[in-house]
Amino acid sequence: MSGNRKPWHGVVVATSLPFTTGLQVDYGAYADSVAHLAEQGLHGVAPNGSLGEYQTLTYEERDRVVETAVASAPEGFTVMPGVGAYGGVEARRHAEFARDAGCQAVMCLPPNAYRADDRAVLEHYELVASAGLPVTAYNNPIDTKVDLRPELLAKLHAEGFIVGVKEFSGDVRRCYEIAELAPGLDLLIGTDDTVLEVAVAGAKGWVAGYPQVFPRACLALYEAAVAGDLGTALPLYRRLHPILRWDSKTEFVQAIKLGQDMTGRRGGGCRPPRQPLSPETEAVVRAATQALIDAGTD
C-alpha cells in the first residue's frame, strides 16, 4: 500500500457487474473494468456489493468475481469485496474466501434476513472479523432495515470487529457523532451525493459508484473535498450533482450502467428483479450524463 494509505482509504469503486445477453457474468469485461479503474488513478474496487448485484449471484459466481478482481488489480490497488449475506456464517465464509484469494479487506452489511437487534449485529461482525481481514461495516438502513447507529458502531469498533464504516444513511449529522463516540473508526463516504459534506466531516475514503462513469472528475472532487479546498470542490460538486444523486435512488445500478455505456465502458443490463429504466427515468439520467460528456467531463 503506497504511503500511509490503508486499504479502505481513498476512492474505492463499488463496481457494477457486466452480464452477457444471456445474463451470465462476463468475467472478461469485468477484468477490463477493474484494470481501467486502476489506470484512471482510483484506489481500489469493492466487488460484490449492492452495485455488483450480489444478491443475484451464486457462491461460485461471487468467488470468481473476487478472483477476477484480484487478478486484474495492480500492486497497491485495493480489492475489498462485499461479504453481505443473510447470516453471519455465510458472511464469514465469503470473508474467508476473500482472505485466501489475496484481498486486503472486506465490506460487510449487517444481517439482513430480519430486523436484527444489537446482540445479533455484534455476533454477525464478530463472525466476519474472525476471518482475519479488516472489516468495514456498511450501514444501509434503507435496504437492510438494520441501522448501525453511531453508538452501535462505537461498540463494534471497541470490540475490534470493524475498522471503518461506509455510511449510507444520508444523514451527515451522524458523522460528527461517530467521530465523538469512536474517534479511531474511519468514516467512509457511502452516498455519492453527500461526497462534499461527509468529506468535510473527516472522511478517509469514498466507497463510490459514479467514478465508474467519470473517474477523473470524481477523483478530483474527492481529493479537493478531503483537502478542504472548497474553491475547487464546490463548483465541481454542483456540476456533478445531477448524476451523483442517482447513486441514492432505487435505480442506481441501472443509472450507473447507462452512464458506463454512454462513456464507452461496458455497463449493459441487470439481472431480475431489476428492470430496465422506464423511458421517463432513462431520459432524465441520459440528459444529465450527456450534459457532462458534452462539457468534456471524464
N, C-alpha and C positions, 0 to 999 in steps of 0.2 A: 504494500500500500504506500503510495507516494506521500512524502511529507508526514504530517501528523494526522492525516485524514483516516478516520475509522471507516470500516467497510460500508456502514449505513449512512455516512455523511455524503454531502453533495447531492447532485441530481441523479437519482436512481429511477430509471424509467419503468413504470408498471406496464409491461409490454402487452400489446394485443397479440392474438394468435391467428396467423393466416390458415385458411382451410382451402382444400381443393373444391372444385364444383360439386363433388360428391360428399362434401363436408368431412373429409378426412384431414387430419393435421398435415400441413405442408411444412415438414421439418426443414427442407432446404431453404424455403423462403424465410422461415423464422431465423435460421442461421445467418442469412444475409442481413436481416433486420438488426440482429444483435451486433454484428460486425460494423454495420453502418452507424449505429448509435455511438459505438466506441470511437469511430473515426471522426465523429462530429464534436468530440470533446466532452461528452457526458461521462458520468462517473460509474454507472452500473445499470443493471436491469433487475427487475423483480418479476420473474415469470410466475405463472400460476396464481395470479391474483384475480380480483374481480374483472379487470380489463382483459385478462387472459382466459376468461370464461371457464375457470377451473371447475365450476360445479357440473359442467357437462362433459368433463374428461374422465376417462378410466384411469386407474392407478398406473397402468402401463404407459398411457399417453403422458400423464403428468411426469413420470420418471424420465421419459425420453425427451420431453421439453427441457427439463433441468439439464440433462446430459448435453443436449444441443447447445444450450446457453453457455455452459462451462467450456465446451469445445470451441465455441466461437468468440470467447472473451479473451482479449489480450491481457497480459500481466498487469495487475493493478486495477483491473476493471471488475467491479463487484458483481457477483451473482447472488441475489438474496431472494430465493423463491418463497412464494406464499405457501404455507402449510395448513391453510384453513381446512377444517373438517368438522363433522357433526360432533365428534367426541375427541377427548384427549389422547386416547390410544392410537387412533388413526392419525391425528396431527403429529404425534411423536414419531410414528412410522415414517411420515413424509420428511420430518426433520432429520431423522437418522439417514434416510436416503440422501438428502441434501449434503449432510456431513461427509458421507462416504464418496459422494460424487465430486467433492472438492469445493463446495460453496463456502463463502465466508460468514454468512449469517442467514437467518430466516425471518420471515414476517408472518405473524400469526394473529388471526381473528380469534375472538373468544368463542366458546362453544355456541353453535347456532342451531342446535336441534330443538331447543326450547329456551324459555326466558330464564337463563341460569342465574343463581344467586351468587353472592361474593365467594362463598366456600367452593362452589363448583368452578368459578373462574380461577381462583387460586390453584386448585388442583390441576386444572387444564394447563396453565402455564408452567406449573412445576413439572408436569409430564413432558412438555415440549422442551423445556430447558434441560431436562436430563439427557437429551441427545448430545449436549455438549457445545452446541453453536450459540453465539449471541442471538438473542431473540428480540425483535422489535414488535411490540404489540400494534395491532391495527384496530383503532376504535372507530367502528362504523355502526352506531346505534340505529341508523335509519334502516339498514338491511338486516342486521343480526338481532335487533330488539334487545341487545345486551349493551348497556352503556358502561364503558370503562371511565368512571368518574375520576376526577383528579385524586381524591383520597384513595380510591381503589388502585389506581396506577402507582401511587406512592407505596402502598403495601406490596404490590408486585415487585417494585424496584427494590424495596428494603429487603425482601426475601431473596434477591439475586436472580429473579426469574426473567426480568426484562432489562434491556439497556436503553431502549428508546420507545417512542410511540408515534405512529402515523396517526395524526389527529384529524379525523374526517367528520367530526360533529358539525363543523362550520361555525362554532361558537368561539371566536377568537379570545373572548374573556377568559376562557379556561386556561389559555397558555400561561397566563401570569400566576394562576393558582397552582398549576402543575409545577412551575419553577419554584414557588414558595414551599410546596409540600415535598418535592423530590428534586432538589437542585442538581443532582447528578444524573437525572434522567434526560436523555437527549430528545428534544422536540423535533419532529419531522412534519413538514407541511403535507397535508393529506388531500386537500382540495385545491385544484389549480386556480380557482377564482378567489382564493384567500392568500395567494403567494406573498404579496407585499405585506399584509397585516401580520401574518404569522412569522415571516422573516424578521420583521422589526421587533417582534416579541421574543426573538432569540433562537430561531430555528437553526439546527445544524445540518438539515438536509431537506430534500423535497422528493417524496415518492410520487412521481409525476406521470400524467397521461399525455398532455399535448406536446411535450418535446419530441414525440414521435413524428409530429407533423411539422413543427417549426423549431428544430433543435437549437439552432444558433441564437435565435431571438429569445427563446425561453431560458437558455443558459445565461445570456446577457442579463435578462431580467432578474434571475435568481442571484447572480453574483453582485449586481448593483444593490439589490434589496438587502441582502445579508451584510453588505458593507455599509449600509445606511446612506447610500448615495441616492437620495430621493430625486435629485435633479435629473438623473438618468433613468431611475426605476419608474417613477410615476408616469411620465409620458408614454413609456413603453408598455406599462401595465394597462393604461387606458386604451391603448391601441389593440392590445391582445385580448382584452377582457370579453369582447363579444364572442370569441371562441372558447376562451378558458372557462366560461361559466357552464359550458356544455359538459364539462367533466363532473359536475354535481347533479346532472339531470339523469332521469331513468334511462335515456337513450345514449348514455355516454359512450358505450362501446361502438355502437353504430356510427355516432358522430365522429369519433376519432378515426375509425376505419375509413370513413368517407374522406376525411382530411388526408389520410395517407394516400388513398387512391388519387386524390386531386394533386398531390405534390410528387407523384411519380414513384411512390413507395407502395408496397403490397398491403392493402387493407382487406377488401373483399367482404364476404357475407359472414353471418353469425350462425351458430347452431341454435335450434329451438331451445328454449321458448322465445329467444329474441327474434323479432320480426324486422324486416326492412323498415327504414324510416318512412313515415307517412309522407305523401307528396308535399304537404304543407310544412312539415318539420324539415324535410330534406331541403326545401327551398331556402329556409332561414339559415340552416347550417352551411349550405353551399355558398350562399351570398356572403356570409361573414368570412368564410375561408377564402373565397375568391378575392375579396377586397384586400386581404392581407397578401395574397400571392401577387396581385396587381401592384401593390405598394413595394414589392421587392423583398418581402419578409422571407427569411429562410431559417 
